[in-house]
Amino acid sequence: MKNALGNIMQQAQKMQENLKKAQDELALIQVQGESGGGLVTIIMSGKREARKVTIDNSLLNEDKDMLEDLVAAAINDAVNKVAKMKKDKMSDVTAGIPLPPGFNLPF
């Protein structure tokens, strides 16, 4: 029993180290979200911080509501890509360690 507890503690420490490394890596990654067939693009960091917004000139004379919808859609696309990256990275970090269903580590 004592050896099993020590093994679990060692696995937890290793997972914590891997989690920190994954967080650092994700902070450096950038994704591109887009909408309108690329007419609106958003560059977002792995921390979900918008870095750049690009709007094609052809949209500047269009309906304001449509442009706002395209910007929102591009942001949502970027956020979803970051979430998928984090999920994939999390599965790498927790590989081999059984976690209860629904248990999410902070990222």
N, C-alpha and C positions, 0 to 999 in steps of 0.2 A: 504494500500500500504506500509506504514511504517513497519507494522508488518511482511508483506511478505518479505521485504528486509532484515529485521533482521533475519528472519528464514533462508533465503538463505545464509546470512553471517555465521550463526551458522553451517549450513550444510557444507559450504566450509571449515570452520576451523576444523570441525570434520574430513572431508575428508583429509585435510592436515596432521592432526595427524595420521590418519590411514595409509596414504601414507608413512610417515616417519617410522612408525612401520614396515610396509611391506618391505621397503627397507632394514632396519636393519635385519629382518628375512631372506630375500633372500641372503644377504651378507654372512650369516652363512651356508647356504645350499650348499651341494655338489652333483653333478650329475655325472653319469658315462656314457660316450659315448663309443661305441665300433664298431669295424668293423671286417671283416674276421671271423665271428662267435666267437668273443671274443679273437682273437689272438692279436689284438691291442686294448688297452683301454686307455681312457683319463679320469682323474678325473678333473672336472672343478667346480669352485665356482659359486655362483649365480651372481657374478660380471663379469662372463665370463673370469676368469683368470684360465689358466691351472695350476693345482697343481701337477699332476703326469701323466707320460706317461709310459705305460707298453707294451713291445713288446715281444711276445713269441719267445723263442730261435730258434724255427723251421723256423722263417722268416729271421733270420740274414744271412743265406747263399742264400737267394732268390734274385730275380731280384730287384735291387734298385728302379726302377720305380714303381713296384708293391707295395713295402713297403711304398714308399712315398704316393701312392694313398690310401693305407689302413690307414695311419696316418691322412691324410686329411679327409677321410670319418669318422673316429672316432671323430675328432675335430668337424666336421659338425653335427654329431649325438649329441654330448654334447651341442653344441650351440643351436640346435633346442629344446632340452629338457629344457634348461634354459629359452628360449623364451616362451615355453608353460607354464612353471611354473610362469613366470612373467605375462603372459596373464591371467592365472587363478587367481593369486593373485590380479591383477588389477581389475578383475571383482568383487572380494570380496570387495575391497576398495570402488569402485564406486557404489555398489549395492544401488538401490533406488534413485540415483541422476542422472537425465537425462543429458547426455553429447551429444554434437553434433556428428553426424556420422564422423568418422575419427579422432576425437579428442583424442590425446594420451598424458597422463600425463608422466612426466619424471620418469624413473626408473633406 
